[in-house]
Amino acid sequence: MRRWVRAAALLGCLATSAAADPQGLRALETGVDAGAWEAVGRLNIGGRGFCTGALIAPDIVLTAAHCLFDKRSGAQVDPTGIEFLAGWRKGRAAAHRQVKHAALHKDYTYGDVVAPERVRYDLALLRLVRPIRNTTITPFETAPHPAKGAQVGVVSYGRDRAEAPSLQEVCEVLGRQEGVLITTCAVDFGSSGAPIFSFASGAAVIVSVVSAKAEVEGQNIALGTDLSGALAALHETLARQNRPFVRAVPALRQTTIEESRSSMGARFIRPAQ
């Protein structure tokens, strides 16, 4: 865990071929099961694929920055083409809204090469066209990253479970590497942007966002972004924003990474050879 791992392919937002759910995931298919998690929703990205996001205010969704880029062109997608489906389950949403504005972390650079700074800054806030004010949907609070050994959980959509969220209530924080949270949480295609929760206070509080899936020494892990100090800056960006995009799209680098069939998303990574 001391050395950074490199990219081997992409963890796309788009659902792909069949695969079994990772061990430890519980489908939230009924209103009783999903009731506490309806502020987590599916983000439909302009018809190109989907990611996961979570409400942290009535009109603001937290997700991963890489979800807002088209893999083939490298261009940032028009946020007004993104739809947030809160509590999406079996063809129905507890609420749905189009996105109005998007703010990305100022230090995030999109590209195929995974590096600590890309995962660490892989954050975005989306402002909805109007707030979701629903007595069954309560935005989540956020908190600093948890300590090594802490128990966390993830609620996400993913491959073969795009029609209902799944909960992994107990996974473990293995540590932090160059500002990146490393956990044993199970994630898959579509899980990009999913909230990582701490339950230490007795309530579910978001402490990170899923950026990438990895395998290190045969163990499946998930890499999460660092919320420390970033959210305040993103909120400020949204507050002064009057245009759909907040900054120019950075140039892409040439890579030799094998790309997956998915059109967008995070990256599968493995230990350096």
Stockholm file with secondary structure:
# STOCKHOLM 1.0

chainA/1-273         MRRWVRAAALLGCLATSAAADPQGLRALETGVDAGAWEAVGRLNIGGRGFCTGALIAPDIVLTAAHCLFDKRSGAQVDPTGIEFLAGWRKGRAAAHRQVKHAALHKDYTYGDVVAPERVRYDLALLRLVRPIRNTTITPFETAPHPAKGAQVGVVSYGRDRAEAPSLQEVCEVLGRQEGVLITTCAVDFGSSGAPIFSFASGAAVIVSVVSAKAEVEGQNIALGTDLSGALAALHETLARQNRPFVRAVPALRQTTIEESRSSMGARFIRPAQ
#=GR chainA/1-273 SS CCSCCEEEEEEESSCCSCCCCCTTCEECCSHHHHGGGTTEEEEEETTSCEEEEEEEETTEEEECGGGGBCTTTCCBCCGGGEEEEETCBTTBCSEEEEEEEEEECTTCCCCSSCCHHHHHTCCEEEEESSCCCBTTBCCCCBCCCCCTTCEEEEEEEETTEEEEEEEEEEEEEEEEETTEEEECCCCCTTCTTCEEEECTTSSCEEEEEEEEEEEETTEEEEEECCCTTHHHHHHHHHHTCCSSCSSCCCCCCCCCCCCCSCSSEEEEEECCC
#=GC SS_cons         CCSCCEEEEEEESSCCSCCCCCTTCEECCSHHHHGGGTTEEEEEETTSCEEEEEEEETTEEEECGGGGBCTTTCCBCCGGGEEEEETCBTTBCSEEEEEEEEEECTTCCCCSSCCHHHHHTCCEEEEESSCCCBTTBCCCCBCCCCCTTCEEEEEEEETTEEEEEEEEEEEEEEEEETTEEEECCCCCTTCTTCEEEECTTSSCEEEEEEEEEEEETTEEEEEECCCTTHHHHHHHHHHTCCSSCSSCCCCCCCCCCCCCSCSSEEEEEECCC
//
